Amino acid sequence: MKINVSSSNGAVDVYLPRSFSGPVQLKTYYGEIRNSNGIVPNLNIFSEVDRVQKSFLGDFKHEEWTSDAEWEGDELLAETRNGNVKLHYMDEPSVANPGFFGRFFSF
């Protein structure tokens, strides 16, 4: 599965199946990169420079990644110009962003 997601003005939320296994590149110019609590234990982050995060989601096997053969597995490229990029698993419970006043007043 090869997935490309992009936005000019707005957040990009990507929901992946737990079976996803492959390289992930998340990029934002004016925002943050966030990974859900379910994603974090399965994500090998290689670099995060200039708001570009390059990583591998799933069971990383160095031998498969560095071979001369072209990668045949899953891939994800998600980017936005103005907004956050967040990665989730499809079966994770959704948590709405409470916003400034919701956090301040505990709504």
N, C-alpha and C positions, 0 to 999 in steps of 0.2 A: 504494500500500500504506500503510495507516494502522495503526500498532502502538501499543498501550498496554500497558505491563507494570508491575506493582506488587507490592510485598511489604511486610509489616509488620515482620517480624523475619527478616532474612537478606539475603544479597547478591543482586543482580540482574545477571546476565550476559546481554547481548544480542548475538546473532550475526546480522549482516546480510549480504545478498548485495552484491557490489561494484557492482551496478547501482543500489543505493539512492541516491537523490538528493533531499534535502529537509531541512526543519528538524528539529532534534533538541533535545529538552529533557531533561536528566538532573538528577535531584534526590535528595538524601539529607538526612536530619535529623542522623543520628549515624553518619557514615561518610565515605568519600572517593569522588570521581568520578575514574575512570581511563579512559583511551583507549589502545587497543593501539597498538603501533608501526606497524602497517599502516594504522590509521585516521588517525593524527595528520597525515600529509601532505595528506589530503583533507578535513580538518575546518577550517572557518572559525568560530572561536569569537568570538561577539559580546560575551558577558558571562558572568561567573562571580561571582555575588553570593549570599551566604548559602546556600552549598552548592547553588545552582541554576546549571547551565551551559546557556546558550542558544547554539546554533550551527547551522551548515548543513553537511551532509555531502554531498560531491559537487561538481560544477561549478557554482559560485555565479555566477548572472547577476543583477546588481542590478536590471536592468530588469524581469525576470520577477517578482522578489520584491516589488517596490514597486508593481506595477500594481494597479489597482482590482479586477481579477478575483480570484475566490476561488481559493486554491491547490488545484490538482488533482493535484499530485505526491505523493511519499512523505512521510510524517511519522512521527516517533517521540517518544513520551513514556514515559520509564522512571523510576520512583521507588521508594524504599524508606525506611522510617522508621529502622530500625536495621540498617545494613549498607552495603557499598560498591556502587556502580553502575559497571559496566565495559562498554565497547563494543568489539566485535571484528568482523572480517570472518569469514564462514563458512569460508573456505578457509585461514585462518591456522592454523599449528600450535598446538595447545593446550599451554600450559605450566602445570603444576600448581603451586599455591602451596605452597612447602616448609614454611611455618609457622615459628615462632620457632626451635625446635631445629634444624630442617633448615637454616636460614640460618646459625645459629651454628656448627653442626658440619659444614656443607657436605654434607648428605645428598643 
